Amino acid sequence: MNLCVIEGDGIGREVVPAAVQVLKTALPDVAIHPAEAGWDSFLETGEALPEATLRLAQECGAVLFGAAASPSYPVDGYHVPGIQLRRQLHTYANLRPTRYLPVPTAREGINLIVVRENTEDLYIGHEHTEDEGRTGISEKVITREATERVARRTFELARRTGRAKITIVHKASVLTQTDGLFRKVVLEIAEEYPDIVTDELLVDTAAYWMVKDPTRFDVILTPNLYGDILSDMAAAWGGGIGLAPSVNIGTGVAIAEPVHGCAPDIAGKGIANPTATILSIALLIRHHWGQRELARSVEDAVRAALKEGSHTADIYAENALSTQAFTDRVCAHLSAASALS
């Protein structure tokens, strides 16, 4: 097994090594291949996603990506490397689970997964300005092919993992040609899976229920932008963005990456929470390498560390551990469980 490791920017350079330490504890024989991408890479080389990094990612077939800084203003030649990488590797399904963790801000009983189509919608980057910069225009693209692909993957995931219901989230009442197509195609695929309950919600109603009662959801299937927003909302019920993992899945390729950003305000201080990145590695182990029990052992080690009171400062300021100290506790639980098995 080979893993292309891209630390990226900010706290990515702290939480990614932490996750690699956990991975090497679980899978000592995995080969690690470091690579560069991100804002720092762009400033140094003029490329946010260097060609050499893309080739290495393609060769490895598995990637761990930390975080990338993204300015909120146009920069000539800069494109968000995470989005570029997902599109170049055709990782069309972004899986973002939210499950209760033993931290004060989490909600007991929550266990849902947001699956977002990962290659199109407004995130394709077709934007321009007109009227001498007074009008900004962005193009939204939904295709039958991409929708069928992610829908089938989602229903197969639900069937394989014993999930009973998929909720299609869209805004077809207004966006009839784009979200309307997404809705139509997913409902067609749903007919092939009569054992799974399928319902639908408009995205604003889904946001209401995510705030009011997230336990209403089992699996959410939605286009790119809505999935990005709803999964961040769900993360609040799982303990916060710092604990939220994700994995991008394609055909024979996967990219694990935490949901959080590069957090420049705490970068370099050794206090970043590596939980989301560690749990993203567990998703990679489960959904790409197919080792479900090993993935569960990594997740159980994180849960055990949190349950015993080990935590970083974002969870509790009192008795907070450093990134490295928390990682060591997770590895200790993982090693202890391995010794007993």
Buried (B, 14 or more C-beta within 10 A) or exposed (E): BEBBBBBBBBBBBBBBBBBBBBBBBBBEEBEBBEBBBBBBBBEEEEBBBBEEBBEBBBEBBBBBBBBBBBEEEEEEEBBBBBBBBBBBBBBBBBBBBBBBBBBEEBBEEBBBBBBBBBBBBBBBEEEEEEEEEEEEEEEBBBBEEBBBBBBBBBBEBBEEEEBEBBBBBBBBEEBEEBBBBBBEBBEEBBEEBEEBBBEBBBBEEBBEBBEEEBEBBBBBBBBBBBBBBBBBBBBBBBBBBBBBBBBBBBEEBBBBBBBBBBBEEBBEEBBBBBBBBBBBBBBBBBBBBEBBEBBBBBBBBBBBBBEEEBBBBBBEEEEBBBBBEBBBBBBBBBEEBEEEE
